[in-house]
Amino acid sequence: MAYLEASGLGRDFPGVTALNDVDLRIELGRTHILAGENGAGKSTLVKILTGTDRQTRGEVLIDGLDPHADGSLYDQISYVPQELNLFQQMSVAENLFMPFHKTGHGGALVNGAALVAEAQTYLDRFGIEADPRDLVAHISVSDQQLLQIARACTNAKMKVLILDEPTSSLTRVEVKRVFKVIQDLLERNLAIVFISHKMEEVLQIGDDYTVLRNGEWVESGKINDVNEADLIRAMSGRDLSFDEHFRPQSPTDEVIMSVRGLTGARFDDVGFELRRGEILGFAGLVGAGRSEVMQTIFGFLKAKGGEVSVEGENWVLGDTSKSVAGGMLYLSEERKHHGIFPLLSLRENIGISILSLTCGRMGISSRLETEAVQQVIDDYDIKSAGMSKRITQLSGGNQQKAIIGRAMATRPKVLIFDEPTKGIDIRTKSEIYRIMRGLAEDGVGVILVSSELNELKKCASRIVTMHNGRITGAFETADANNETLVGAIFGTEAKTDERTVQ
């Protein structure tokens, strides 16, 4: 019998039907995969199931009861969002047990010592490498993602846990740890709703599945009865090629950026060269130093030593404004915090980067801005009900395309993509891969940082591997096999002793 049930669910917004006639049955003790491309309606459905939003039509039942008649029923549904949603300037322990009154720590005063002691048991259980007293802002992105899952599990009333892309920033070891926690919850007769675009994880962890497409129910069934191709076909409405690659055609030998002896807080003596017309991939475990290297080159982080040159000119380190002015852009893996202006519209998010094209003596020209923004929307096939819509109302894939389009409107020389397809469906991934290939073939220097080997092998001309803050190898993608790459990623088989990867 279904514990959480939706029947004929619909949700309308002005001019848009986000959900139409959707059915869902969630049973205790089982993992239910909620599948669909970005924009399929998954987020709207989750908001209704958790009581954040209310359906236009249809019915939701929790344990056979109507939560609209008894709002406390929603306390049984816990949700972990895809984007990080933590209080950065509060401690790990405080984040873990907020709101305090729901986790047994409420009252006139909160016992800090008890909070820290209980927090440590959750940190041990989830393998979070932090002290309960640490500020969240000071712990790694992967630990923050694990912390969000742990926080949901502090809800003693929880019967259903909804996980939205819970492994997008996690290593294989951390993913196994999350799967172990999921298995423990299932054994306690809780239900898991698992949302992910990683098909291998879906097939491994799922019991049941429901597919949405364009806001409508497509099919439901048992995971054991389908394969990866079946699910992709149901989500996209068509077959996709698994063998297509997106490496640029004919990279040149011209060096567009050279990095020598670069040293920072979490990496040491890093050197490599980026050639015009190639996509240079960076592989490694979370914490290997890949993002820190790129953020240091761009100026987010301070360098301790080393030098960088772009098109033969010495690069000024430690100043992001000079990096942008000089033609370098860094697209962060955290869209919500570092990529978009969440309170602004799609138009404003794109227009803010092209003020030099739209400003005159009397201020911003509405006509010029509209034309320029519409050109970006058309060029990058950004799906939106209108440019006046708040950017957070777009799917993750369309937000990412808006960020890329905004970046390209400034005509950069070097573009660094850090986990650009995090939380994005397979079809939209292919669109972003094509965009990256087109940029490289147009002469932009492209660096791709990714935790997914398949993504790097599909897109990168060459792959540089890192482990514990050092480069351990450099490989021509066409000649590299997974065993060799994984060995270099884990630091067990260094392939080059050169300080600069040519």
Backbone torsions as a table, in degrees:
resi	resn	phi	psi	omega
1	MET	NA	138.1	-178.9
2	ALA	-71.3	134.3	176.4
3	TYR	-88.8	-39.5	175.6
4	LEU	-117.0	124.4	-170.6
5	GLU	-138.3	135.6	174.2
6	ALA	-125.6	135.9	-178.2
7	SER	-133.8	126.1	176.2
8	GLY	57.0	35.3	-172.5
9	LEU	-72.4	133.9	176.5
10	GLY	-139.5	147.1	176.6
11	ARG	-141.9	120.7	-179.3
12	ASP	-111.2	139.3	169.2
13	PHE	-118.8	163.4	-179.7
14	PRO	-52.8	113.0	177.9
15	GLY	81.2	-1.7	-175.5
16	VAL	-139.4	135.8	169.7
17	THR	-103.6	108.6	-176.4
18	ALA	-81.3	-34.4	177.5
19	LEU	-136.9	143.7	178.6
20	ASN	-145.0	114.5	172.6
21	ASP	56.2	53.4	-178.3
22	VAL	-98.4	131.7	175.3
23	ASP	-113.2	145.3	179.0
24	LEU	-152.6	137.2	178.9
25	ARG	-131.2	115.5	-179.0
26	ILE	-111.6	122.0	-178.3
27	GLU	-105.7	146.6	177.3
28	LEU	-67.3	147.8	178.0
29	GLY	78.5	10.9	-177.4
30	ARG	-136.6	153.6	175.6
31	THR	-100.4	123.1	-177.9
32	HIS	-109.7	120.1	178.9
33	ILE	-83.9	123.8	172.6
34	LEU	-103.4	107.6	-170.7
35	ALA	-113.2	151.3	178.0
36	GLY	162.9	155.6	178.3
37	GLU	-71.2	167.8	173.3
38	ASN	-58.4	132.0	-178.9
39	GLY	89.0	5.5	-178.2
40	ALA	-77.3	-15.4	-179.7
41	GLY	112.9	4.6	-177.1
42	LYS	-62.0	-45.6	-177.8
43	SER	-64.2	-40.7	178.3
44	THR	-63.2	-42.0	178.8
45	LEU	-62.0	-44.0	-179.4
46	VAL	-63.4	-40.9	179.1
47	LYS	-60.6	-37.0	178.7
48	ILE	-71.6	-42.1	-178.7
49	LEU	-65.5	-28.3	-178.5
50	THR	-96.5	-1.3	177.9
51	GLY	84.7	4.4	178.3
52	THR	-70.9	-33.5	179.4
53	ASP	-129.4	166.1	-179.3
54	ARG	-123.8	137.6	-177.8
55	GLN	-68.9	153.5	174.0
56	THR	-78.5	-34.4	179.5
57	ARG	-152.7	166.2	-178.2
58	GLY	93.2	-174.3	-171.4
59	GLU	-139.6	142.4	172.1
60	VAL	-121.1	132.8	176.8
61	LEU	-125.9	136.0	174.1
62	ILE	-117.7	115.0	-175.6
63	ASP	55.0	38.3	176.9
64	GLY	80.0	2.0	-176.2
65	LEU	-115.5	154.6	-178.8
66	ASP	-85.8	114.3	-178.9
67	PRO	-69.1	-17.3	176.3
68	HIS	-70.0	-26.7	177.0
69	ALA	-83.4	-26.0	179.9
70	ASP	-140.3	94.3	-175.2
71	GLY	-63.1	-19.5	-179.7
72	SER	-67.0	-17.1	178.0
73	LEU	-62.5	-29.1	179.5
74	TYR	-65.3	-19.6	177.8
75	ASP	-63.2	-17.8	-179.1
76	GLN	-83.0	-6.6	-179.7
77	ILE	-111.0	116.6	176.1
78	SER	-106.1	144.0	-175.8
79	TYR	-131.7	132.3	174.1
80	VAL	-113.6	110.4	-175.9
81	PRO	-72.4	162.1	178.3
82	GLN	-66.3	-47.0	-178.7
83	GLU	-81.2	148.0	178.1
84	LEU	-62.9	133.7	-175.5
85	ASN	-139.5	63.5	-176.4
86	LEU	-120.9	162.4	175.9
87	PHE	-87.4	102.0	-170.6
88	GLN	-63.3	-31.2	-176.1
89	GLN	-99.5	17.6	172.6
90	MET	-114.5	164.2	-174.8
91	SER	-74.8	165.4	175.6
92	VAL	-58.7	-46.1	-178.7
93	ALA	-62.7	-42.9	179.8
94	GLU	-63.3	-43.3	177.5
95	ASN	-62.4	-37.9	-174.8
96	LEU	-63.4	-37.0	-171.8
97	PHE	-110.2	10.9	175.3
98	MET	-83.4	142.5	-6.5
99	PRO	-72.8	136.4	-170.8
100	PHE	-59.7	-35.0	-175.4
101	HIS	-68.7	-18.8	179.7
102	LYS	-91.8	-9.6	-176.3
103	THR	-118.4	15.5	174.8
104	GLY	82.8	14.0	-179.5
105	HIS	-118.1	18.1	-178.8
106	GLY	-79.0	-178.3	-178.4
107	GLY	126.8	-175.3	-179.5
108	ALA	-64.6	-37.0	178.8
109	LEU	-131.5	149.8	177.2
110	VAL	-101.2	127.6	179.3
111	ASN	-78.0	103.4	-175.9
112	GLY	-62.1	-39.5	-178.9
113	ALA	-65.8	-41.3	178.2
114	ALA	-66.0	-37.2	179.1
115	LEU	-61.5	-46.2	-178.2
116	VAL	-66.6	-42.4	-178.1
117	ALA	-63.0	-45.9	179.7
118	GLU	-70.0	-35.0	179.2
119	ALA	-59.8	-37.3	-177.2
120	GLN	-62.0	-33.4	179.1
121	THR	-65.1	-36.9	177.9
122	TYR	-72.2	-38.0	178.8
123	LEU	-63.8	-39.6	177.7
124	ASP	-66.1	-42.3	-177.5
125	ARG	-63.4	-38.8	-176.9
126	PHE	-96.5	-1.6	179.3
127	GLY	67.2	34.6	-179.9
128	ILE	-84.2	120.0	-175.1
129	GLU	-88.1	72.7	-179.7
130	ALA	-152.3	159.7	173.8
131	ASP	-91.5	142.0	179.9
132	PRO	-54.5	-24.5	-177.4
133	ARG	-87.7	-9.9	-179.1
134	ASP	-63.9	143.7	170.4
135	LEU	-69.3	140.6	179.7
136	VAL	-59.5	-34.4	-179.8
137	ALA	-60.2	-19.7	-175.4
138	HIS	-99.5	1.3	179.1
139	ILE	-105.0	163.0	-174.4
140	SER	-68.4	161.4	178.2
141	VAL	-61.5	-40.6	-179.0
142	SER	-65.4	-39.1	177.0
143	ASP	-67.4	-34.2	176.6
144	GLN	-65.1	-38.7	179.3
145	GLN	-67.0	-41.2	175.5
146	LEU	-64.3	-36.4	179.6
147	LEU	-63.4	-38.0	178.5
148	GLN	-62.2	-40.3	178.5
149	ILE	-67.2	-42.8	178.8
150	ALA	-61.4	-39.9	-179.7
151	ARG	-61.0	-41.6	178.9
152	ALA	-60.7	-34.3	-176.4
153	CYS	-78.0	-6.2	175.2
154	THR	-79.5	-8.9	178.2
155	ASN	-75.9	105.7	-175.8
156	ALA	-66.7	-20.2	-178.4
157	LYS	-89.1	-5.4	-172.4
158	MET	-62.2	130.8	173.1
159	LYS	-119.7	-23.7	179.6
160	VAL	-131.6	127.8	177.9
161	LEU	-114.3	120.3	178.7
162	ILE	-101.8	119.4	-178.6
163	LEU	-112.8	116.6	-177.9
164	ASP	-103.6	108.3	-178.5
165	GLU	48.2	56.5	-172.8
166	PRO	-72.7	-15.1	-174.0
167	THR	-110.9	12.8	-171.3
168	SER	-64.3	-24.0	-179.3
169	SER	-118.0	19.7	-173.4
170	LEU	-107.7	149.3	173.4
171	THR	-76.6	171.0	178.3
172	ARG	-59.5	-39.2	179.6
173	VAL	-63.8	-43.3	-179.3
174	GLU	-68.7	-35.1	176.7
175	VAL	-62.0	-44.0	177.8
176	LYS	-59.3	-37.7	179.7
177	ARG	-65.6	-42.3	177.7
178	VAL	-63.7	-42.3	178.8
179	PHE	-63.0	-34.5	176.8
180	LYS	-65.4	-41.5	177.5
181	VAL	-63.3	-42.2	177.8
182	ILE	-59.5	-44.1	179.8
183	GLN	-62.3	-39.4	177.7
184	ASP	-62.3	-41.0	179.8
185	LEU	-66.6	-38.4	178.2
186	LEU	-64.6	-38.8	179.2
187	GLU	-67.4	-21.5	174.9
188	ARG	-89.6	11.1	176.5
189	ASN	66.7	35.6	170.3
190	LEU	-96.3	164.0	177.9
191	ALA	-108.8	144.7	177.2
192	ILE	-118.3	130.1	168.5
193	VAL	-107.7	119.0	-170.7
194	PHE	-116.5	118.4	179.3
195	ILE	-111.0	121.6	-179.1
196	SER	-159.2	147.6	173.2
197	HIS	-97.7	2.8	177.9
198	LYS	-88.8	100.5	-171.8
199	MET	-61.5	-34.3	-178.7
200	GLU	-65.9	-34.9	177.9
201	GLU	-71.5	-42.1	179.4
202	VAL	-57.1	-47.2	-178.2
203	LEU	-69.6	-27.9	-178.4
204	GLN	-79.2	-41.4	-169.9
205	ILE	-98.9	-18.4	-170.5
206	GLY	-82.0	150.4	169.3
207	ASP	-108.3	-49.2	-179.1
208	ASP	-124.2	166.2	178.4
209	TYR	-148.6	153.5	170.0
210	THR	-135.8	133.4	-179.8
211	VAL	-110.3	131.6	172.1
212	LEU	-111.2	146.5	173.9
213	ARG	-146.2	126.5	179.6
214	ASN	53.9	38.4	175.9
215	GLY	80.4	6.3	-177.6
216	GLU	-123.6	151.2	174.6
217	TRP	-67.9	133.0	178.9
218	VAL	-107.3	-54.0	178.0
219	GLU	-164.3	159.5	174.1
220	SER	-135.3	159.5	178.5
221	GLY	173.3	-163.4	178.6
222	LYS	-97.4	136.8	-179.2
223	ILE	-58.7	-35.4	-178.6
224	ASN	-63.8	-15.3	-177.5
225	ASP	-94.5	0.4	-178.0
226	VAL	-131.5	163.9	173.6
227	ASN	-123.0	-177.8	-175.8
228	GLU	-59.4	-44.7	-178.6
229	ALA	-62.9	-37.7	178.7
230	ASP	-62.0	-45.7	-178.2
231	LEU	-66.4	-42.7	179.8
232	ILE	-63.6	-40.4	178.4
233	ARG	-63.6	-40.4	179.3
234	ALA	-67.3	-39.1	-178.4
235	MET	-71.6	-41.1	-173.3
236	SER	-98.8	-18.4	-176.8
237	GLY	79.5	11.6	178.9
238	ARG	-159.0	167.1	176.3
239	ASP	-83.8	142.2	175.5
240	LEU	-117.8	147.2	179.7
241	SER	-79.6	126.1	177.6
242	PHE	-84.3	-15.6	-173.4
243	ASP	-98.3	-6.4	-177.3
244	GLU	-65.3	136.1	173.8
245	HIS	-119.6	162.5	-170.4
246	PHE	-128.1	27.9	177.6
247	ARG	-70.8	140.7	178.1
248	PRO	-61.4	147.5	176.7
249	GLN	-79.9	132.1	169.5
250	SER	56.3	62.9	171.7
251	PRO	-60.7	152.3	-179.8
252	THR	-95.2	174.9	174.9
253	ASP	-92.0	-3.0	-178.2
254	GLU	-69.5	127.5	-180.0
255	VAL	-86.5	120.9	178.6
256	ILE	-93.8	-30.5	176.9
257	MET	-142.4	137.1	178.9
258	SER	-125.5	131.3	179.3
259	VAL	-121.0	128.6	-176.8
260	ARG	-135.9	125.1	173.8
261	GLY	60.3	27.1	-175.8
262	LEU	-70.5	130.4	-179.0
263	THR	-131.8	137.5	179.8
264	GLY	-144.1	-164.4	-173.7
265	ALA	-62.8	-35.8	-175.1
266	ARG	-123.8	19.2	178.0
267	PHE	-153.9	161.0	-172.9
268	ASP	-144.2	132.4	170.2
269	ASP	53.8	51.8	-179.1
270	VAL	-92.7	132.4	176.9
271	GLY	-142.9	140.0	176.0
272	PHE	-164.6	166.5	176.3
273	GLU	-125.6	137.5	177.1
274	LEU	-106.3	124.1	-177.9
275	ARG	-96.6	149.7	176.9
276	ARG	-67.4	135.7	177.2
277	GLY	89.0	5.3	178.6
278	GLU	-120.1	159.4	165.7
279	ILE	-105.6	117.8	-179.5
280	LEU	-98.0	116.6	-177.5
281	GLY	-91.2	146.0	174.8
282	PHE	-122.4	120.8	-178.7
283	ALA	-114.6	151.8	177.7
284	GLY	163.8	164.8	176.1
285	LEU	-70.7	158.8	172.2
286	VAL	-58.8	128.3	-177.1
287	GLY	96.1	-0.3	-179.5
288	ALA	-71.8	-18.0	179.1
289	GLY	109.5	0.9	-176.4
290	ARG	-60.9	-52.6	-178.3
291	SER	-64.5	-37.8	-179.5
292	GLU	-63.7	-37.6	176.6
293	VAL	-61.1	-48.0	-177.1
294	MET	-66.7	-38.4	179.7
295	GLN	-69.4	-29.1	176.3
296	THR	-72.5	-42.4	177.3
297	ILE	-60.6	-41.6	-177.7
298	PHE	-75.4	-28.4	177.2
299	GLY	115.2	0.2	175.6
300	PHE	-64.0	-41.5	-177.7
301	LEU	-113.7	154.0	-178.4
302	LYS	-85.3	139.8	176.4
303	ALA	-88.2	145.0	175.1
304	LYS	-94.5	-18.1	-179.8
305	GLY	-177.9	169.9	178.9
306	GLY	98.7	177.2	-177.8
307	GLU	-146.5	155.8	179.1
308	VAL	-133.2	140.8	173.3
309	SER	-131.4	145.2	177.6
310	VAL	-125.2	123.0	-176.8
311	GLU	51.3	39.7	174.9
312	GLY	84.5	-7.1	-178.6
313	GLU	-100.4	138.9	177.6
314	ASN	-60.6	136.7	-176.6
315	TRP	-98.6	134.4	177.8
316	VAL	-80.7	119.0	-179.1
317	LEU	-91.6	152.2	174.5
318	GLY	86.6	13.5	-178.5
319	ASP	-141.4	100.6	-176.6
320	THR	-65.6	-34.2	-179.3
321	SER	-65.0	-37.7	177.0
322	LYS	-70.8	-31.9	176.6
323	SER	-63.3	-46.0	179.4
324	VAL	-64.0	-45.2	179.8
325	ALA	-63.0	-31.7	-179.1
326	GLY	-83.8	-6.5	175.2
327	GLY	103.6	25.1	176.8
328	MET	-120.4	135.2	177.3
329	LEU	-131.9	143.2	178.6
330	TYR	-119.4	122.0	178.9
331	LEU	-101.9	109.4	-172.6
332	SER	-72.4	155.6	175.7
333	GLU	-71.3	-19.6	-179.3
334	GLU	-98.5	86.7	-178.3
335	ARG	-57.4	-43.8	-173.3
336	LYS	-63.1	-41.6	-173.4
337	HIS	-92.1	-32.6	-172.5
338	HIS	-124.2	-3.1	-173.3
339	GLY	-110.9	-41.5	-175.0
340	ILE	-117.2	163.2	168.2
341	PHE	-100.8	95.3	-166.3
342	PRO	-63.0	-24.1	-178.3
343	LEU	-90.0	-3.7	-177.6
344	LEU	-103.8	164.2	-178.9
345	SER	-77.2	169.5	173.8
346	LEU	-58.4	-43.4	179.7
347	ARG	-59.3	-46.5	-178.0
348	GLU	-69.5	-35.7	179.1
349	ASN	-63.6	-37.3	178.3
350	ILE	-82.3	-43.3	-174.8
351	GLY	-63.4	-26.5	-176.3
352	ILE	-65.7	-20.7	-178.1
353	SER	-94.3	-6.1	-175.5
354	ILE	-124.1	34.4	-179.0
355	LEU	-61.1	-31.0	-180.0
356	SER	-65.4	-22.5	179.9
357	LEU	-92.8	-18.0	-172.0
358	THR	-117.7	-6.9	-178.3
359	CYS	-94.7	141.8	173.4
360	GLY	-129.6	-165.4	-178.9
361	ARG	-66.3	-25.6	-177.8
362	MET	-97.8	11.2	-179.3
363	GLY	105.4	-158.3	-177.4
364	ILE	-73.9	129.2	176.1
365	SER	-82.1	116.2	180.0
366	SER	-59.7	-38.7	-178.6
367	ARG	-66.3	-47.8	-179.0
368	LEU	-64.4	-39.5	-179.8
369	GLU	-65.3	-44.6	179.6
370	THR	-59.6	-44.4	-179.6
371	GLU	-64.4	-43.8	-177.7
372	ALA	-68.0	-42.9	179.9
373	VAL	-66.1	-41.4	179.3
374	GLN	-63.2	-34.2	178.3
375	GLN	-64.1	-41.1	177.3
376	VAL	-65.3	-43.3	179.0
377	ILE	-59.6	-42.7	179.9
378	ASP	-69.8	-45.4	-176.1
379	ASP	-62.8	-34.9	-175.2
380	TYR	-108.6	11.0	173.8
381	ASP	50.5	52.2	-179.9
382	ILE	-82.6	121.8	-178.0
383	LYS	-89.7	118.9	178.8
384	SER	-157.1	150.6	177.4
385	ALA	-68.9	-11.7	178.4
386	GLY	166.3	155.6	-177.1
387	MET	-70.8	-13.3	178.4
388	SER	-82.3	-9.3	179.2
389	LYS	-66.9	141.8	175.6
390	ARG	-61.2	138.6	-172.6
391	ILE	-63.3	-27.1	179.4
392	THR	-70.0	-11.4	176.5
393	GLN	-83.8	-6.9	175.7
394	LEU	-85.8	156.7	174.6
395	SER	-66.8	162.9	-180.0
396	GLY	-57.7	-39.8	179.6
397	GLY	-64.9	-40.6	179.7
398	ASN	-72.5	-32.0	172.3
399	GLN	-61.7	-43.4	-178.9
400	GLN	-64.9	-40.2	178.3
401	LYS	-65.7	-34.5	176.8
402	ALA	-65.0	-40.1	178.8
403	ILE	-64.4	-43.1	179.7
404	ILE	-65.7	-44.7	179.5
405	GLY	-61.3	-41.1	177.3
406	ARG	-61.4	-43.1	179.7
407	ALA	-62.6	-43.8	-176.2
408	MET	-71.2	-21.0	177.5
409	ALA	-65.4	-19.1	178.1
410	THR	-92.1	1.3	178.1
411	ARG	53.9	63.1	-178.4
412	PRO	-73.6	161.4	173.6
413	LYS	-92.9	-37.1	-178.9
414	VAL	-128.5	130.8	-179.7
415	LEU	-127.4	121.0	-177.5
416	ILE	-106.4	118.6	177.3
417	PHE	-101.3	118.6	178.2
418	ASP	-107.8	108.1	-178.0
419	GLU	49.1	59.5	-171.9
420	PRO	-70.5	-17.3	-177.3
421	THR	-111.6	20.8	177.8
422	LYS	-59.4	121.0	177.6
423	GLY	72.6	23.3	-175.9
424	ILE	-115.9	142.3	-176.3
425	ASP	-72.0	167.0	-170.6
426	ILE	-63.3	-42.6	-178.5
427	ARG	-66.4	-42.7	179.0
428	THR	-67.7	-32.8	173.2
429	LYS	-55.4	-46.7	-179.3
430	SER	-60.5	-37.4	178.7
431	GLU	-64.6	-42.5	179.7
432	ILE	-68.6	-37.3	176.1
433	TYR	-60.5	-41.7	179.3
434	ARG	-64.8	-38.0	177.4
435	ILE	-62.2	-46.2	179.7
436	MET	-60.5	-44.6	179.2
437	ARG	-61.4	-43.1	179.4
438	GLY	-62.7	-38.8	178.4
439	LEU	-63.3	-45.7	179.8
440	ALA	-62.0	-43.0	-178.5
441	GLU	-70.5	-18.2	174.9
442	ASP	-87.7	0.8	174.6
443	GLY	103.8	1.2	176.1
444	VAL	-78.8	137.5	174.2
445	GLY	-78.6	120.0	-174.1
446	VAL	-115.6	127.9	173.0
447	ILE	-114.9	132.0	-179.6
448	LEU	-118.8	112.9	173.6
449	VAL	-97.3	123.0	-177.2
450	SER	-149.3	144.9	175.2
451	SER	-90.3	-4.1	-177.4
452	GLU	-102.9	111.8	-179.4
453	LEU	-59.3	-40.2	-179.4
454	ASN	-61.0	-37.6	178.4
455	GLU	-64.4	-45.2	179.4
456	LEU	-63.9	-41.6	-178.6
457	LYS	-69.1	-28.3	177.5
458	LYS	-74.1	-34.0	-166.9
459	CYS	-111.3	-36.2	-168.8
460	ALA	-82.4	139.8	173.0
461	SER	-73.8	-41.9	174.9
462	ARG	-133.7	155.9	179.6
463	ILE	-125.9	124.6	174.0
464	VAL	-100.9	132.0	179.5
465	THR	-106.9	145.5	178.7
466	MET	-130.7	148.6	175.8
467	HIS	-149.3	127.8	177.8
468	ASN	50.6	43.6	173.2
469	GLY	81.2	8.3	179.3
470	ARG	-130.3	150.3	174.5
471	ILE	-75.2	130.3	-178.8
472	THR	-113.0	-6.3	179.8
473	GLY	179.5	161.5	174.4
474	ALA	-142.1	131.3	-169.6
475	PHE	-137.2	138.6	167.5
476	GLU	-71.0	124.2	-171.9
477	THR	-59.3	-40.1	-176.6
478	ALA	-62.2	-24.4	-176.6
479	ASP	-103.5	-5.9	-173.7
480	ALA	-90.0	140.0	173.7
481	ASN	-110.0	163.9	-175.2
482	ASN	-60.7	-38.2	-177.9
483	GLU	-61.4	-44.3	179.8
484	THR	-65.4	-44.2	-178.7
485	LEU	-64.6	-44.7	-179.6
486	VAL	-63.7	-39.5	177.3
487	GLY	-58.7	-43.1	-180.0
488	ALA	-70.1	-36.4	179.2
489	ILE	-63.6	-37.2	179.6
490	PHE	-88.0	2.6	175.3
491	GLY	74.3	18.1	-177.1
492	THR	-94.2	-9.9	-175.5
493	GLU	-151.3	85.2	179.4
494	ALA	-70.3	135.5	-176.0
495	LYS	-107.7	-5.7	179.0
496	THR	-150.9	142.8	175.5
497	ASP	-107.7	0.9	-179.1
498	GLU	-71.6	142.4	179.9
499	ARG	-74.1	-29.2	177.2
500	THR	-116.9	125.5	179.1
501	VAL	-81.8	115.2	-175.0
502	GLN	-82.6	NA	NA
